Amino acid sequence: MTQNTVKQQASIQGVGLHSGKQITLTIKPAPENCGIAFVRTDIDDLKTDNLIPARWDLVSDTRMCTYVSNADGVGVGTIEHLMSALRGCNIDNAILELDGAEVPIMDGSALPFVEMIKNAGIEQQEQSRKVIRILKDVSVEKDGKRVKLSPADTASFCGEIEFDHPQIGKQAFETTLLNGNFMHDIAECRTFGFYHEGEYLRSIGLAQGASLDNAIVLDREKIMNPEGLRCEREFIRHKLLDAIGDLYLAGAPIQGRYDGFKAGHEMNNEILHALFADKDAYEIVDA
């Protein structure tokens, strides 16, 4: 199996979830073994590095999203849905240009980014794709949240959430990244939040772009979006969407099983730190 990039550049525009600003995202082809990298085109100071590789060890904030930054302090946030789409479409190498500090939220799912990638086209390259094969169990646990990676023949993602809300409650879901399962099970599933929390975030300058157009919003009892949910268990499916994107910051696809319980961006990054701290827990091989 060989590496992939995109055939040509393609762009989309949308609002930034936290800034509320219009942002343009452009995906461009990249050479073999380049990986995924962001370029902040709004940073034009020649003394400042505006390139941020999409890597687990450059994650500098996980509170509201996954945020990566370079040594000059230049960063980009809300990258997880885009990274998930890149993983789901098997894109190994790409340059992602942004004229702002966050990836546009679009509709709150990975689907607009999948469509952008399809518009650009997928080009097969000559070099073999590398995968990170899990060799033994690695786990992290914190504040009642757990994530574990374990050996498996495929890339599978299993998650469970539990919310004290009548529309969510306990939910579990599992998918394997084979045979179009990402598109069928995961891509369209939107991020979600609670109306009262959104009010507070806006009061401190965050979530300025949040709306019913880009998230499932819940009040104390019900879903506020008139159209309701897109699919059964959309909440846990979106958590797995996030996990797929966060784990793609490993630098290559992971061959193994992900199990997350009440997991979020912080725990997803913690499991990568734990994995790469143990040289006996993985090997990098040709796909």
PEPEDA-V62350 format. One record per pair of residues at least 6 apart in sequence whose C-alpha atoms are under 8 Angstrom apart, sorted by sequence separation. I is the first residue (numbers start at 1). J is the second residue. If there is no record, write none. Layout:
i=I j=J
i=I j=J
This chain:
i=15 j=21
i=16 j=22
i=44 j=50
i=61 j=67
i=69 j=75
i=86 j=92
i=106 j=112
i=140 j=146
i=141 j=147
i=162 j=168
i=163 j=169
i=175 j=181
i=176 j=182
i=201 j=207
i=202 j=208
i=211 j=217
i=217 j=223
i=218 j=224
i=248 j=254
i=275 j=281
i=276 j=282
i=15 j=22
i=16 j=23
i=43 j=50
i=59 j=66
i=60 j=67
i=61 j=68
i=68 j=75
i=69 j=76
i=139 j=146
i=140 j=147
i=162 j=169
i=163 j=170
i=175 j=182
i=216 j=223
i=217 j=224
i=247 j=254
i=275 j=282
i=14 j=22
i=15 j=23
i=59 j=67
i=60 j=68
i=67 j=75
i=68 j=76
i=139 j=147
i=140 j=148
i=161 j=169
i=162 j=170
i=216 j=224
i=217 j=225
i=13 j=22
i=14 j=23
i=41 j=50
i=59 j=68
i=60 j=69
i=67 j=76
i=68 j=77
i=139 j=148
i=161 j=170
i=162 j=171
i=198 j=207
i=216 j=225
i=13 j=23
i=14 j=24
i=40 j=50
i=58 j=68
i=59 j=69
i=67 j=77
i=138 j=148
i=139 j=149
i=160 j=170
i=161 j=171
i=175 j=185
i=13 j=24
i=39 j=50
i=40 j=51
i=58 j=69
i=66 j=77
i=67 j=78
i=137 j=148
i=138 j=149
i=160 j=171
i=161 j=172
i=12 j=24
i=13 j=25
i=39 j=51
i=58 j=70
i=65 j=77
i=66 j=78
i=67 j=79
i=137 j=149
i=138 j=150
i=160 j=172
i=198 j=210
i=212 j=224
i=11 j=24
i=12 j=25
i=38 j=51
i=39 j=52
i=55 j=68
i=65 j=78
i=66 j=79
i=136 j=149
i=137 j=150
i=159 j=172
i=160 j=173
i=212 j=225
i=216 j=229
i=11 j=25
i=12 j=26
i=37 j=51
i=38 j=52
i=54 j=68
i=65 j=79
i=66 j=80
i=136 j=150
i=137 j=151
i=158 j=172
i=159 j=173
i=11 j=26
i=37 j=52
i=38 j=53
i=65 j=80
i=134 j=149
i=135 j=150
i=136 j=151
i=158 j=173
i=159 j=174
i=10 j=26
i=11 j=27
i=37 j=53
i=38 j=54
i=52 j=68
i=134 j=150
i=135 j=151
i=158 j=174
i=9 j=26
i=10 j=27
i=36 j=53
i=37 j=54
i=52 j=69
i=53 j=70
i=134 j=151
i=157 j=174
i=158 j=175
i=9 j=27
i=10 j=28
i=35 j=53
i=36 j=54
i=52 j=70
i=133 j=151
i=134 j=152
i=156 j=174
i=157 j=175
i=9 j=28
i=35 j=54
i=51 j=70
i=156 j=175
i=157 j=176
i=246 j=265
i=8 j=28
i=9 j=29
i=156 j=176
i=6 j=27
i=8 j=29
i=49 j=70
i=82 j=103
i=155 j=176
i=156 j=177
i=243 j=264
i=247 j=268
i=6 j=28
i=7 j=29
i=52 j=74
i=154 j=176
i=155 j=177
i=193 j=215
i=195 j=217
i=242 j=264
i=243 j=265
i=246 j=268
i=247 j=269
i=250 j=272
i=6 j=29
i=49 j=72
i=51 j=74
i=52 j=75
i=79 j=102
i=154 j=177
i=191 j=214
i=192 j=215
i=193 j=216
i=194 j=217
i=195 j=218
i=196 j=219
i=242 j=265
i=246 j=269
i=5 j=29
i=6 j=30
i=48 j=72
i=50 j=74
i=52 j=76
i=76 j=100
i=77 j=101
i=78 j=102
i=79 j=103
i=190 j=214
i=191 j=215
i=192 j=216
i=193 j=217
i=194 j=218
i=195 j=219
i=239 j=263
i=5 j=30
i=49 j=74
i=76 j=101
i=77 j=102
i=78 j=103
i=85 j=110
i=89 j=114
i=190 j=215
i=191 j=216
i=192 j=217
i=193 j=218
i=194 j=219
i=239 j=264
i=243 j=268
i=247 j=272
i=5 j=31
i=75 j=101
i=76 j=102
i=77 j=103
i=78 j=104
i=84 j=110
i=85 j=111
i=190 j=216
i=192 j=218
i=194 j=220
i=76 j=103
i=78 j=105
i=81 j=108
i=86 j=113
i=81 j=109
i=82 j=110
i=85 j=113
i=86 j=114
i=89 j=117
i=3 j=32
i=81 j=110
i=85 j=114
i=82 j=113
i=86 j=117
i=91 j=122
i=81 j=113
i=40 j=74
i=40 j=75
i=40 j=76
i=92 j=129
i=38 j=76
i=189 j=230
i=188 j=230
i=189 j=231
i=192 j=235
i=190 j=234
i=191 j=235
i=189 j=234
i=190 j=235
i=189 j=235
i=191 j=238
i=189 j=237
i=190 j=238
i=191 j=239
i=189 j=238
i=186 j=237
i=185 j=237
i=186 j=238
i=189 j=241
i=167 j=221
i=186 j=240
i=187 j=241
i=165 j=220
i=166 j=221
i=167 j=222
i=186 j=241
i=36 j=92
i=39 j=95
i=41 j=97
i=42 j=98
i=165 j=221
i=166 j=222
i=167 j=223
i=35 j=92
i=36 j=93
i=37 j=94
i=38 j=95
i=39 j=96
i=40 j=97
i=41 j=98
i=42 j=99
i=35 j=93
i=36 j=94
i=37 j=95
i=38 j=96
i=39 j=97
i=40 j=98
i=41 j=99
i=42 j=100
i=33 j=92
i=34 j=93
i=35 j=94
i=36 j=95
i=37 j=96
i=38 j=97
i=39 j=98
i=40 j=99
i=41 j=100
i=33 j=93
i=34 j=94
i=36 j=96
i=38 j=98
i=40 j=100
i=173 j=233
i=17 j=78
i=32 j=93
i=40 j=101
i=172 j=233
i=31 j=93
i=171 j=233
i=30 j=93
i=31 j=94
i=173 j=236
i=29 j=93
i=30 j=94
i=171 j=235
i=172 j=236
i=173 j=237
i=29 j=94
i=30 j=95
i=171 j=236
i=28 j=94
i=29 j=95
i=27 j=94
i=28 j=95
i=168 j=235
i=27 j=95
i=28 j=96
i=27 j=96
i=28 j=97
i=26 j=96
i=27 j=97
i=25 j=96
i=26 j=97
i=25 j=97
i=26 j=98
i=24 j=97
i=25 j=98
i=114 j=187
i=24 j=98
i=25 j=99
i=23 j=98
i=24 j=99
i=161 j=236
i=23 j=99
i=24 j=100
i=111 j=187
i=160 j=236
i=23 j=100
i=110 j=187
i=111 j=188
i=159 j=236
i=25 j=103
i=109 j=187
i=110 j=188
i=23 j=102
i=25 j=104
i=109 j=188
i=110 j=189
i=23 j=103
i=24 j=104
i=109 j=189
i=110 j=190
i=159 j=239
i=23 j=104
i=108 j=189
i=109 j=190
i=159 j=240
i=22 j=104
i=108 j=190
i=109 j=191
i=158 j=240
i=107 j=190
i=108 j=191
i=157 j=240
i=6 j=91
i=17 j=102
i=4 j=90
i=5 j=91
i=16 j=102
i=4 j=91
i=5 j=92
i=6 j=93
i=16 j=103
i=17 j=104
i=157 j=244
i=3 j=91
i=4 j=92
i=5 j=93
i=6 j=94
i=16 j=104
i=17 j=105
i=3 j=92
i=4 j=93
i=5 j=94
i=15 j=104
i=16 j=105
i=88 j=177
i=3 j=93
i=14 j=104
i=15 j=105
i=27 j=117
i=13 j=104
i=14 j=105
i=15 j=106
i=14 j=106
i=13 j=106
i=27 j=120
i=32 j=125
i=32 j=126
i=33 j=127
i=88 j=182
i=32 j=127
i=88 j=183
i=155 j=253
i=155 j=254
i=156 j=255
i=158 j=257
i=159 j=258
i=155 j=255
i=156 j=256
i=157 j=257
i=158 j=258
i=159 j=259
i=160 j=260
i=161 j=261
i=162 j=262
i=154 j=255
i=155 j=256
i=156 j=257
i=157 j=258
i=158 j=259
i=159 j=260
i=160 j=261
i=161 j=262
i=85 j=187
i=153 j=255
i=154 j=256
i=155 j=257
i=156 j=258
i=157 j=259
i=158 j=260
i=159 j=261
i=160 j=262
i=161 j=263
i=152 j=255
i=153 j=256
i=154 j=257
i=155 j=258
i=159 j=262
i=12 j=116
i=151 j=255
i=152 j=256
i=159 j=263
i=11 j=116
i=108 j=213
i=109 j=214
i=151 j=256
i=152 j=257
i=10 j=116
i=107 j=213
i=108 j=214
i=150 j=256
i=151 j=257
i=10 j=117
i=107 j=214
i=108 j=215
i=149 j=256
i=150 j=257
i=106 j=214
i=107 j=215
i=149 j=257
i=150 j=258
i=10 j=119
i=105 j=214
i=148 j=257
i=149 j=258
i=10 j=120
i=148 j=258
i=149 j=259
i=6 j=117
i=9 j=120
i=147 j=258
i=148 j=259
i=8 j=120
i=147 j=259
i=148 j=260
i=7 j=120
i=8 j=121
i=146 j=259
i=147 j=260
i=6 j=120
i=7 j=121
i=146 j=260
i=147 j=261
i=6 j=121
i=7 j=122
i=145 j=260
i=146 j=261
i=6 j=122
i=7 j=123
i=145 j=261
i=146 j=262
i=147 j=263
i=5 j=122
i=6 j=123
i=145 j=262
i=146 j=263
i=4 j=122
i=5 j=123
i=144 j=262
i=145 j=263
i=4 j=123
i=5 j=124
i=4 j=124
i=5 j=125
i=132 j=252
i=134 j=254
i=147 j=267
i=3 j=124
i=4 j=125
i=131 j=252
i=132 j=253
i=133 j=254
i=134 j=255
i=146 j=267
i=147 j=268
i=2 j=124
i=3 j=125
i=130 j=252
i=131 j=253
i=132 j=254
i=133 j=255
i=134 j=256
i=145 j=267
i=149 j=271
i=2 j=125
i=3 j=126
i=130 j=253
i=131 j=254
i=132 j=255
i=133 j=256
i=148 j=271
i=2 j=126
i=3 j=127
i=131 j=255
i=147 j=271
i=2 j=127
i=3 j=128
i=142 j=267
i=2 j=128
i=3 j=129
i=141 j=267
i=1 j=128
i=2 j=129
i=140 j=267
i=1 j=129
i=109 j=238
i=140 j=270
i=110 j=241
i=140 j=271
i=139 j=271
i=138 j=271
i=140 j=274
i=139 j=274
i=138 j=274
i=138 j=275
i=138 j=281
i=136 j=280
i=137 j=281
i=135 j=280
i=136 j=281
i=135 j=281
i=136 j=282
i=134 j=281
i=135 j=282
i=134 j=282
i=135 j=283
i=133 j=282
i=134 j=283
i=132 j=282
i=133 j=283
i=132 j=283
i=133 j=284
i=132 j=284
i=133 j=285
i=131 j=284
i=132 j=285
i=130 j=284
i=131 j=285
i=130 j=285
i=131 j=286
i=130 j=286
i=131 j=287
i=84 j=241
i=87 j=244
i=129 j=286
i=130 j=287
i=84 j=242
i=87 j=245
i=128 j=286
i=129 j=287
i=84 j=243
i=86 j=245
i=128 j=287
i=81 j=241
i=84 j=244
i=85 j=245
i=92 j=252
i=81 j=242
i=83 j=244
i=84 j=245
i=87 j=248
i=80 j=242
i=83 j=245
i=84 j=246
i=80 j=243
i=82 j=245
i=83 j=246
i=81 j=245
i=84 j=248
i=80 j=245
i=83 j=248
i=79 j=245
i=80 j=246
i=83 j=249
i=87 j=253
i=66 j=246
i=19 j=205
i=18 j=205
i=19 j=206
i=20 j=207
i=18 j=206
i=19 j=207
i=20 j=208
i=21 j=209
i=17 j=206
i=18 j=207
i=19 j=208
i=20 j=209
i=17 j=207
i=18 j=208
i=19 j=209
i=20 j=210
i=56 j=246
i=17 j=208
i=18 j=209
i=56 j=247
i=16 j=208
i=17 j=209
i=18 j=210
i=16 j=209
i=17 j=210
i=56 j=249
i=15 j=209
i=55 j=249
i=56 j=250
i=54 j=249
i=55 j=250
i=56 j=251
i=55 j=251
i=54 j=251
i=66 j=265
i=65 j=265
i=63 j=265
i=62 j=265
i=63 j=266
i=62 j=266
i=59 j=269
i=56 j=269
i=36 j=251
i=35 j=251
i=56 j=272
i=57 j=273
i=35 j=252
i=56 j=273
i=1 j=286
i=2 j=287
i=1 j=287
